[in-house]
Every structure is written in structure tokens, then in C-alpha cells.
Amino acid sequence: MNLSKGLPGAEWRPPGGRFPSRMARFSSPLGTAVLAALLLAGAAPARAELIVFEDGRVVKAAAYRLYEDELEISLPGGGSYRVDLARVERIVDDEVVVDAVLVEGDELPSGAMYDLSYHEGRKPLFGSAYDAVIEREAKRFNIDAAFVSALIRAESNYEPRAVSRKGARGLMQLMPATARRLSVRKPFDPSSNVRGGVQYLRELLDRFGSRPDLVLAAYNAGEGAVQTYGGVPPYRETVAYVNRILKWWGPQAAVSQ
């Protein structure tokens, strides 16, 4: 079934049909102040769900509902349809409408790059029961173990059988499509799940270099969203996710390049 045809209004495009190249980070003082002013003026951001398929298509949904291995997508104009959950790469909540928050603000400095490679002295954080697994896979894929552990806390709070309302599974919350691509056949097995999640992080590091904010944003919202917006996408969920993990990880403690 070709979902890109016969579904009026399903395929998402920003106002004007194109994306801006720069978006303000809401964590900056200027971005927060301008957003607050917009809200007071009545230009409130709209809520939506973005369904990202494994073939790269993005569908804007009014709502969605999980039925075991299927996802029902409700369209903004009415009506709904179901798809195999294995075809969905990720779901991102709380899209912020582009023209409501298009402001100029301070971005990360151009030198905000950090050594995200594995170091013996950078241990997993929080003292979980899975530290040995995290350490082993971080070393295998040459990724900072503390960084991996902070991401796991944000994704599942170290619950190996966690299932999100979006259908993501396990410690690193792998969607079925991502798990299949990474050959993770037992998503609730901590070793298999962490191995797949860290392998995916390695792919993102190879693509986005030593920018932890971009790596985390891509893990949450998808590589295409980061590429489209030229940085962290202006989704409330993604911005909060990136800020939370960076706060736990403490990039200032990493080895700056």
C-alpha cells in the first residue's frame, strides 16, 4: 500500500512549502522570551504528532493509537487508517508550528564539539544493573559510556521491558523498524537492545560528528528532521530531551576537541 497517495492532507509540509535553515533553541533566554511573548499575543504553537516512516516520509497526524503490531493514524482533516508498526521509524510529539516560533536566537557555539569516544575513565552514570552491558557495548562501538547511560535513563529509566505508547521497546526504546534494521531480534533482552541502540548511536556519530546535541536530536526525532532544520528540530519533545540528557551527561566534563 502506497501511503503517499490517496491521503489528502496526510503528507506534512511547513507553511510556504519549505523549511527555514535556522531555528532558535528554546532553551536560550532570547528564544524563551520571544516564545512567551508569542503565547501572550495569542500565537500559540499548535500540537501535532509526526509519524516518521522507515522510507523517510513524514505524516502529520491529529492523533494515533497503538493496536499491538499496528498503528492507527488519525488525519487532521478527518478519517484514519492503520499501518504495520514495523514500518514506523519513530513518532515525535508536540510539533511547533514553524511560523509561530521562527525567531533568531543564540545557537551552540561553532566550537561546541566534544570527544564522544570511549575512555576507560568515563563510566556509566547512575550505578544501574546494566552498567557492565553499557560499558561493553560502548567500548565495542567506541562511544562514551556515560553518554550512552544518560540516553538510556531518558529513554526507559533502565526498565528493560519498557514499552512506550508509541511502540518503542526496551532499554534504548527501539522502534520495531529500527530493531529489525539493526538485527535486534530480542528487543527486551538488555544485551541485544543496548547493542542495537549503541550501534545506532555510532551511525549517528559518524554522520553528525562530535555534536552531542545533534546526535541526541537525531536519535529522538530522526536524522531527516535534523538535516531539514539544520540543527535541533523545533519540537518541544526533542528540545527537552536533548537538554535533559546533556544536563545529566555534563558535556563540560568530556574531553573538548
PAZAPA-4460 file (N, C-alpha, C; in steps of 0.05 Angstrom, whole numbers, plus 32768, in hexadecimal, padded with zeros to 4 digits):
% residues 257
    n_x    n_y    n_z   ca_x   ca_y   ca_z    c_x    c_y    c_z   seq   type   mol
   8011   7FE8   8000   8000   8000   8000   8012   8019   8000     1      M     A
   800E   802A   7FED   801D   8043   7FEB   800F   8058   7FFA     2      N     A
   8018   805F   8012   800B   8072   8023   800F   808E   801B     3      L     A
   8021   8093   8008   8026   80AE   7FFF   8012   80B8   7FEB     4      S     A
   7FFF   80A6   7FE2   7FEB   80AD   7FCF   7FCF   80A8   7FDA     5      K     A
   7FBC   80B7   7FD2   7FA1   80B3   7FDA   7F9A   80BB   7FF6     6      G     A
   7FAC   80CA   8003   7FA7   80D3   801E   7FAA   80F2   8020     7      L     A
   7F96   8100   8017   7F98   811D   8016   7F9F   8129   8031     8      P     A
   7FB3   813A   8032   7FBA   8147   804A   7FCB   8137   805D     9      G     A
   7FD1   811E   8055   7FE0   810D   8068   7FFE   8114   8068    10      A     A
   8009   811A   8051   8026   8120   8050   802B   813B   805B    11      E     A
   803E   813D   806E   8042   8157   807C   8056   8168   806D    12      W     A
   804F   8182   806A   8061   8196   8060   805D   81AF   8071    13      R     A
   8073   81BE   8076   8070   81D7   8086   8063   81ED   8076    14      P     A
   805A   8202   8083   804E   8219   8075   8061   8223   805F    15      P     A
   8056   8228   8047   8066   8232   8031   8074   821C   8022    16      G     A
   8072   8203   802C   807D   81EC   801D   809A   81E8   8020    17      G     A
   80A7   81F7   8030   80C4   81F3   8034   80CB   81F8   8052    18      R     A
   80E2   81EE   8059   80EB   81EF   8075   80FF   8205   8078    19      F     A
   80FF   8212   8090   8114   8226   8095   812F   8219   809A    20      P     A
   8144   8227   8095   815F   821B   809A   8168   821E   80B7    21      S     A
   815D   8232   80C5   8165   8236   80E1   814C   8238   80F2    22      R     A
   814D   822A   8109   8138   822D   811C   8144   8233   8137    23      M     A
   8137   8243   8147   8141   824A   8162   813F   8232   8174    24      A     A
   8151   822E   8186   8150   821A   819B   8140   8226   81B2    25      R     A
   812A   8218   81BA   8118   8223   81CE   8125   8225   81E9    26      F     A
   813C   8218   81ED   8149   8219   8207   8159   8233   820A    27      S     A
   815C   8242   81F4   816B   825B   81F6   8159   8270   8202    28      S     A
   8163   8284   8211   8153   8299   821D   8142   82A8   8208    29      P     A
   814F   82AE   81F1   8140   82BD   81DC   8129   82AC   81D1    30      L     A
   812F   8293   81CB   811A   8281   81C1   8103   827F   81D4    31      G     A
   8109   827C   81EE   80F4   8279   8202   80E3   8292   8204    32      T     A
   80F1   82A9   8203   80E3   82C3   8206   80D0   82C8   81EE    33      A     A
   80DA   82C2   81D6   80CA   82C7   81BE   80B3   82B4   81BD    34      V     A
   80B7   829A   81C4   80A2   8287   81C4   808C   828F   81D8    35      L     A
   8094   8299   81F0   8081   82A2   8204   8071   82B9   81F9    36      A     A
   807E   82CB   81EB   8070   82E2   81E0   805C   82D9   81CB    37      A     A
   8063   82C6   81BB   8051   82BC   81A7   8039   82AF   81B4    38      L     A
   803D   82A0   81C9   8027   8293   81D7   8014   82A8   81E3    39      L     A
   8020   82BE   81EF   800F   82D3   81FB   7FFF   82E1   81E5    40      L     A
   800B   82E2   81CD   7FFE   82F0   81B7   7FE9   82DE   81A9    41      A     A
   7FE7   82C5   81B2   7FD3   82B3   81A6   7FDE   82A2   8190    42      G     A
   7FF8   82A4   8189   8003   8294   8174   800E   827A   8180    43      A     A
   7FFC   826A   818C   8004   8252   819A   800C   823C   8186    44      A     A
   8022   822E   818C   802A   8218   817A   8015   8202   817A    45      P     A
   8011   81F6   8162   7FFE   81E0   815F   800A   81C6   8167    46      A     A
   7FF9   81B3   8170   8002   8199   8177   7FFC   8186   8160    47      R     A
   800E   8174   815B   800A   8160   8146   801C   8148   814C    48      A     A
   8017   8133   813E   8028   811B   8140   8035   8117   8125    49      E     A
   804F   8113   8125   805D   810E   810C   8064   80F0   810B    50      L     A
   805A   80E2   80F7   8060   80C6   80F3   8075   80C3   80DE    51      I     A
   808C   80B9   80E5   80A3   80B7   80D3   80A5   809A   80CA    52      V     A
   80A2   8095   80B0   80A4   807A   80A6   80C1   8073   809F    53      F     A
   80C6   8059   809D   80E1   8050   8098   80EB   8058   807C    54      E     A
   80D9   805E   806A   80E2   8067   804F   80E7   8086   804E    55      D     A
   80E5   8093   8066   80EB   80AF   8067   80D3   80C2   8066    56      G     A
   80BB   80B8   805F   80A4   80C9   805E   809B   80D1   8079    57      R     A
   808F   80E9   807B   8085   80F3   8095   8068   80FA   8091    58      V     A
   8057   80EF   80A2   803A   80F4   80A2   8032   8103   80BB    59      V     A
   8023   8118   80B7   8018   8127   80CE   7FFD   811B   80D6    60      K     A
   7FFB   8113   80EF   7FE3   8106   80F8   7FD6   8117   810E    61      A     A
   7FBC   8116   810F   7FAD   8124   8124   7FB0   8114   813E    62      A     A
   7FB3   80F9   813B   7FB6   80E8   8152   7FBE   80CC   8148    63      A     A
   7FC6   80BB   8159   7FCC   80A0   8151   7FC6   808D   8168    64      Y     A
   7FC2   8073   8162   7FBC   805F   8176   7FCA   8045   816F    65      R     A
   7FD6   8038   8182   7FE4   8020   817E   7FD2   8007   8182    66      L     A
   7FD2   7FF5   816F   7FC4   7FDC   8171   7FD8   7FC5   816D    67      Y     A
   7FE4   7FBC   8182   7FF8   7FA7   8181   800D   7FAE   816C    68      E     A
   800C   7FA1   8154   8020   7FA6   8140   8017   7FB9   812A    69      D     A
   8001   7FC7   812E   7FF7   7FDA   811B   7FF4   7FF6   8128    70      E     A
   7FF7   800A   8117   7FF3   8026   8120   7FDC   8032   8111    71      L     A
   7FC8   803D   811F   7FB2   804B   8112   7FB9   8069   8112    72      E     A
   7FB9   8075   80FB   7FBF   8091   80F8   7FA6   80A0   80F1    73      I     A
   7F9F   80B4   8101   7F88   80C5   80FC   7F92   80DE   80EE    74      S     A
   7F85   80E5   80D8   7F8E   80FB   80C8   7F81   8115   80D1    75      L     A
   7F90   812C   80CD   7F85   8146   80D6   7F6A   814D   80C9    76      P     A
   7F66   8144   80B0   7F4E   814B   80A2   7F37   8137   80A7    77      G     A
   7F3C   8123   80B8   7F28   810F   80BD   7F30   80F4   80B1    78      G     A
   7F25   80DF   80BC   7F2C   80C4   80B2   7F45   80B9   80BF    79      G     A
   7F49   80A0   80BB   7F61   8093   80C5   7F68   807A   80B5    80      S     A
   7F80   8070   80B9   7F88   8057   80AC   7F9D   804A   80BE    81      Y     A
   7FA1   8030   80B9   7FB4   8021   80C9   7FCC   8018   80B8    82      R     A
   7FE3   8017   80C5   7FFB   800E   80B8   8009   7FFA   80CA    83      V     A
   801A   7FEA   80BE   802A   7FD7   80CD   803F   7FE8   80DD    84      D     A
   803F   7FE3   80F7   8052   7FF2   8109   806F   7FEF   8100    85      L     A
   8075   7FD8   80F4   8090   7FD3   80EB   8099   7FE6   80D5    86      A     A
   8086   7FF5   80C9   808E   8008   80B4   8093   8024   80C0    87      R     A
   808E   8027   80DA   8091   8041   80E6   80AC   8043   80F4    88      V     A
   80BC   8057   80EC   80D6   805A   80F8   80D5   8068   8113    89      E     A
   80C3   807C   8115   80C0   808B   812F   80A7   809C   812E    90      R     A
   809F   80A5   8145   8089   80B8   8148   8092   80CF   815A    91      I     A
   808E   80E7   8150   8097   80FF   815F   807E   810F   8167    92      V     A
   807B   8115   8180   8065   8124   818A   806A   8142   818A    93      D     A
   8055   8151   818C   8057   816E   8191   8067   817D   817C    94      D     A
   8060   817A   8163   806D   818B   814F   8066   81A8   8155    95      E     A
   8079   81BA   8151   8075   81D6   8154   8072   81E2   8138    96      V     A
   805C   81EF   8133   8057   81FA   8118   806D   820F   8112    97      V     A
   8078   820C   80FA   8090   821B   80F2   808B   8239   80F4    98      V     A
   8075   8244   80E8   8072   8261   80E8   806B   826D   8103    99      D     A
   8065   825C   8117   805E   8266   8131   8077   826A   8142   100      A     A
   808D   825E   813B   80A5   825F   814C   80BE   8265   813C   101      V     A
   80BB   8270   8124   80D3   8276   8114   80E0   828F   811F   102      L     A
   80F3   828B   8130   8101   82A1   813D   811F   829C   813B   103      V     A
   812E   82B1   813D   814B   82AF   813D   8155   82AE   8159   104      E     A
   8165   829B   8160   8170   8299   817A   818C   828D   817A   105      G     A
   8198   828C   8191   81B3   8281   8192   81B4   8263   818E   106      D     A
   81C4   825A   817C   81C8   823D   8178   81E1   8234   8188   107      E     A
   81E6   821A   8187   81FE   8211   8194   8216   821D   8186   108      L     A
   822B   8224   8195   8243   822F   8188   824E   821B   8173   109      P     A
   825B   8225   815F   8265   8214   814A   8279   8200   8155   110      S     A
   8286   8207   816C   829A   81F5   8177   828E   81E1   818B   111      G     A
   8273   81E0   818D   8267   81CE   81A1   8267   81B1   8197   112      A     A
   827F   81A6   8195   8283   818B   818D   8293   817D   81A3   113      M     A
   828B   8164   81A8   8297   8156   81BE   82A0   813A   81B6   114      Y     A
   82B4   8130   81C4   82BE   8116   81BF   82AA   8101   81CA   115      D     A
   829B   80F5   81B8   8287   80E1   81C0   8291   80C4   81BD   116      L     A
   82AB   80C1   81BB   82B6   80A6   81B8   82B9   8099   81D4   117      S     A
   82BD   807F   81D4   82BF   8070   81ED   82D9   8076   81FB   118      Y     A
   82D7   807A   8216   82EE   807E   8227   82EA   806E   8240   119      H     A
   82FE   8060   8249   82FC   8050   8261   82F2   805F   8279   120      E     A
   82FA   8079   827B   82F2   8088   8293   82D6   8093   8292   121      G     A
   82C8   8091   827B   82AD   809B   8278   8299   8084   827C   122      R     A
   8291   807F   8294   8280   8068   829B   8262   806F   8297   123      K     A
   8251   805A   8295   8234   805F   8295   822B   806E   82AE   124      P     A
   8218   807F   82AB   820D   808E   82C1   81F7   807F   82CF   125      L     A
   81F0   8087   82E7   81D9   807E   82F6   81DB   8063   8303   126      F     A
   81F0   8054   82FE   81F4   803A   830C   81DE   8026   8308   127      G     A
   81D7   8021   82EF   81C1   800E   82E9   81CB   7FF1   82E7   128      S     A
   81B7   7FDF   82E6   81BE   7FC3   82E4   81C9   7FBC   82C8   129      A     A
   81C8   7FCF   82B5   81D0   7FC9   829A   81EA   7FD7   8293   130      Y     A
   81F9   7FE0   82A7   8212   7FEF   82A1   8226   7FDE   8292   131      D     A
   8228   7FC4   8298   823B   7FB3   828A   8234   7FB0   826D   132      A     A
   821A   7FAE   8267   8211   7FAC   824B   8217   7FC6   823C   133      V     A
   8210   7FDC   8249   8215   7FF7   823D   8233   7FFA   8238   134      I     A
   8243   7FF4   824B   8261   7FF6   8249   826B   7FE6   8231   135      E     A
   8261   7FCD   8230   826B   7FBB   821A   8263   7FC5   81FF   136      R     A
   824A   7FCD   81FB   8241   7FD6   81E1   824D   7FF2   81DA   137      E     A
   8250   8003   81EE   825D   801D   81E9   8279   8019   81DF   138      A     A
   8287   8007   81EB   82A3   8001   81E3   82A3   7FF5   81C7   139      K     A
   8290   7FE3   81C1   828F   7FD6   81A7   828C   7FEA   8191   140      R     A
   827B   7FFE   8195   8275   8011   8180   8283   802C   8184   141      F     A
   8295   802D   8198   82A5   8044   819D   8295   805D   81A2   142      N     A
   8283   805B   81B6   8272   8071   81BE   8274   8075   81DC   143      I     A
   8273   808D   81E5   8275   8094   8202   825F   8086   8211   144      D     A
   8266   8075   8224   8253   8065   8234   8240   8077   8244   145      A     A
   824A   808D   824E   8239   809F   825E   8223   80AB   824C   146      A     A
   822A   80B1   8234   8217   80BC   8221   8200   80A8   821B   147      F     A
   8208   808F   8217   81F5   8079   8212   81E2   8076   822A   148      V     A
   81EE   8076   8242   81DD   8072   825A   81C9   8089   825F   149      S     A
   81D1   80A1   8258   81BF   80B8   825B   81A7   80B5   8248   150      A     A
   81AD   80AC   822F   8198   80A8   821C   8185   8092   8225   151      L     A
   818F   807C   8230   817E   8066   8239   816C   8070   8250   152      I     A
   8176   8080   8261   8165   808B   8277   814E   809B   826C   153      R     A
   8153   80AB   8258   813E   80BB   824B   812A   80AA   823C   154      A     A
   8134   8095   8230   8123   8084   821F   8111   8072   822F   155      E     A
   811C   8064   8243   810C   804F   8251   810F   804F   826F   156      S     A
   8120   8061   827A   8127   8061   8296   8130   8045   829F   157      N     A
   813F   8038   828D   814B   801E   8293   8137   8007   8297   158      Y     A
   8120   8009   828B   810C   7FF4   828C   810E   7FE3   8272   159      E     A
   8119   7FCA   8273   811F   7FBB   825B   8106   7FB2   824C   160      P     A
   80EF   7FB1   8259   80D6   7FA9   824B   80C3   7FC0   8246   161      R     A
   80CE   7FD8   8246   80BE   7FF0   8241   80B4   7FF0   8225   162      A     A
   809A   7FF7   8222   808D   7FFB   8208   8080   8016   8209   163      V     A
   8088   8028   81F7   807B   8042   81F6   8060   8041   81E9   164      S     A
   8051   8056   81EC   8037   8057   81DE   803A   8059   81C0   165      R     A
   8053   805E   81B7   8059   805F   819A   8062   8044   818F   166      K     A
   8066   8031   81A2   806F   8016   8199   808D   8011   819B   167      G     A
   809C   8025   81A5   80B9   8021   81A8   80BE   800E   81C0   168      A     A
   80D3   7FFE   81BE   80D7   7FE8   81D1   80F3   7FE7   81DD   169      R     A
   80F3   7FDE   81F6   810D   7FD8   8203   811C   7FF0   820F   170      G     A
   8134   7FEA   8218   8144   7FFF   8226   8149   8017   8215   171      L     A
   814F   8013   81FB   8155   802A   81EA   813E   8031   81D7   172      M     A
   8126   8026   81DE   810D   802D   81D0   8110   802C   81B2   173      Q     A
   8115   8014   81A8   8117   8011   818B   80FC   800B   817F   174      L     A
   80F5   801A   816A   80DD   8014   815B   80E1   7FFA   814B   175      M     A
   80CC   7FEB   8146   80CF   7FD2   8137   80DF   7FD4   811D   176      P     A
   80DA   7FEA   810E   80E8   7FED   80F5   8106   7FF0   80F9   177      A     A
   810D   8000   810D   812A   8004   8113   8136   7FEB   811E   178      T     A
   8128   7FDC   812F   8132   7FC3   813A   8137   7FAF   8124   179      A     A
   8125   7FAD   8111   8128   7F9B   80FA   8140   7FA2   80EA   180      R     A
   8144   7FBC   80E4   815A   7FC4   80D4   8175   7FBE   80E1   181      R     A
   8175   7FC0   80FC   818E   7FBB   810B   8191   7F9E   8114   182      L     A
   817F   7F8D   810A   817F   7F70   8110   817C   7F6A   812E   183      S     A
   816C   7F7B   813B   8165   7F76   8158   814C   7F65   8158   184      V     A
   814F   7F4B   815C   8138   7F39   815B   812A   7F37   8177   185      R     A
   8138   7F3E   818C   812D   7F3D   81A7   812E   7F59   81B4   186      K     A
   811B   7F6A   81AD   811D   7F86   81B7   811C   7F89   81D5   187      P     A
   8111   7F75   81E3   810F   7F77   8200   8127   7F6A   820E   188      F     A
   8139   7F5E   81FF   8152   7F54   820A   8165   7F6B   820D   189      D     A
   816E   7F71   8225   817F   7F89   8229   8198   7F89   8218   190      P     A
   81A5   7F73   8215   81BE   7F72   8205   81B8   7F78   81E8   191      S     A
   81A3   7F6C   81DD   819C   7F70   81C1   8193   7F8D   81BC   192      S     A
   8182   7F97   81CE   8177   7FB1   81CB   818D   7FC7   81CC   193      N     A
   819F   7FC5   81E0   81B4   7FD9   81E3   81C7   7FD7   81CB   194      V     A
   81CD   7FBE   81C3   81DF   7FBB   81AC   81D3   7FC9   8193   195      R     A
   81B9   7FC6   818E   81AD   7FD3   8177   81AC   7FF1   817B   196      G     A
   81A4   7FFA   8192   81A3   8017   8197   81BD   8025   8195   197      G     A
   81D2   8018   819F   81ED   8025   819E   81F7   8024   8181   198      V     A
   81F0   800F   8172   81F8   800E   8156   81EB   8025   8147   199      Q     A
   81D2   802A   814D   81C4   8041   8140   81D1   805B   8148   200      Y     A
   81D9   805E   8161   81E7   8076   816A   8201   8079   815A   201      L     A
   820F   8063   8155   8228   8064   8146   8222   806F   812A   202      R     A
   820D   8066   811E   8205   8070   8103   8200   808E   8104   203      E     A
   81F3   8097   8119   81ED   80B4   811B   8206   80C4   8120   204      L     A
   8218   80B9   8130   8231   80C7   8135   8241   80C9   811B   205      L     A
   8241   80B5   810B   8250   80B5   80F2   8244   80CA   80DF   206      D     A
   822A   80CF   80E2   821D   80E2   80D0   821F   80FF   80DA   207      R     A
   821B   8102   80F4   821A   811E   80FF   8233   8126   810E   208      F     A
   8247   8115   810F   8260   811C   811B   825E   811F   8139   209      G     A
   826D   8131   8144   826F   8134   8161   825C   8148   816D   210      S     A
   8244   814B   8161   822F   815D   816C   821B   814C   817B   211      R     A
   821E   814A   8196   820B   8139   81A5   81EE   8142   81A2   212      P     A
   81E9   815C   819F   81CE   8165   819D   81C1   815A   8183   213      D     A
   81D0   815A   816D   81C5   8150   8154   81C1   8132   8155   214      L     A
   81D4   8124   8161   81D1   8107   8164   81B8   80FF   8173   215      V     A
   81B4   810D   818A   819C   8107   819A   8183   810F   818C   216      L     A
   8183   8126   817E   816B   812E   816F   8164   811A   815A   217      A     A
   8178   810F   814C   8173   80FC   8137   8168   80E2   8143   218      A     A
   8172   80DA   815B   8169   80C2   8167   814B   80C5   816F   219      Y     A
   8143   80DC   8177   8128   80E1   817F   8115   80E7   8168   220      N     A
   811D   80F9   8156   810B   8103   8141   8112   80FA   8125   221      A     A
   8128   80EC   8122   8130   80E2   8108   8145   80F3   80FA   222      G     A
   8155   80E6   80EA   816B   80F4   80DC   8160   8108   80C8   223      E     A
   814A   8101   80BB   813E   8113   80A8   8136   812E   80B4   224      G     A
   812B   812D   80CC   8122   8145   80D9   813A   8157   80DF   225      A     A
   8150   814C   80E9   8167   815B   80EF   8173   8168   80D5   226      V     A
   8173   8158   80C0   817D   8162   80A7   816B   8179   809C   227      Q     A
   8151   8175   809E   813E   8188   8094   8141   81A4   80A2   228      T     A
   8143   81A3   80BC   8144   81BC   80CB   8160   81C7   80CF   229      Y     A
   8174   81B8   80C7   818F   81C1   80CA   8198   81C2   80E7   230      G     A
   818D   81B2   80F8   8193   81B1   8114   817D   81A2   8124   231      G     A
   817B   81A8   813D   8167   819B   814E   814B   81A4   8144   232      V     A
   813A   8191   813C   811F   8199   8132   810F   81A8   8148   233      P     A
   80FD   81BA   8140   80EE   81CA   8154   80D6   81BB   815F   234      P     A
   80DA   81A2   8167   80C5   8193   8174   80C9   8194   8192   235      Y     A
   80B4   819A   81A0   80B7   819D   81BD   80C2   8184   81CA   236      R     A
   80B8   816D   81C1   80C2   8153   81CC   80E0   8150   81C7   237      E     A
   80E9   8156   81AF   8105   8152   81A8   8117   8166   81B6   238      T     A
   810F   817F   81B8   811F   8193   81C6   8123   818C   81E3   239      V     A
   810D   8183   81F0   810E   817C   820C   811F   8163   8210   240      A     A
   811D   8150   81FD   812C   8137   81FE   814A   813D   81FD   241      Y     A
   8152   814D   81EA   816E   8153   81E6   8179   8162   81FF   242      V     A
   816B   8176   8208   8174   8185   8220   8176   8174   8239   243      N     A
   8163   8162   823D   8163   8150   8254   817C   813E   8254   244      R     A
   8181   8131   823E   8198   811F   823C   81B3   812D   823F   245      I     A
   81B5   8144   8232   81CE   8153   8234   81D3   815D   8251   246      L     A
   81BE   8163   825F   81C1   816B   827B   81CB   8154   828C   247      K     A
   81C0   813D   8288   81CA   8125   8296   81E6   811E   828F   248      W     A
   81EB   811E   8275   8205   8116   826B   821B   8129   8273   249      W     A
   8215   8143   8272   8229   8157   8279   823F   8159   8265   250      G     A
   823A   8163   824C   824E   8164   8237   8267   8173   823F   251      P     A
   8264   8185   8252   827C   8194   825B   8291   8181   8267   252      Q     A
   8287   816A   8270   829A   8156   827C   82A7   8144   8267   253      A     A
   829D   8146   824E   82A8   8136   8239   82C1   8143   822F   254      A     A
   82D0   8135   821E   82E9   813F   8213   82E2   8150   81FB   255      V     A
   82E5   816A   81FD   82DF   817C   81E7   82F4   817A   81D1   256      S     A
   82EB   817B   81B8   82FD   8179   81A1   8309   8195   819B   257      Q     A
***
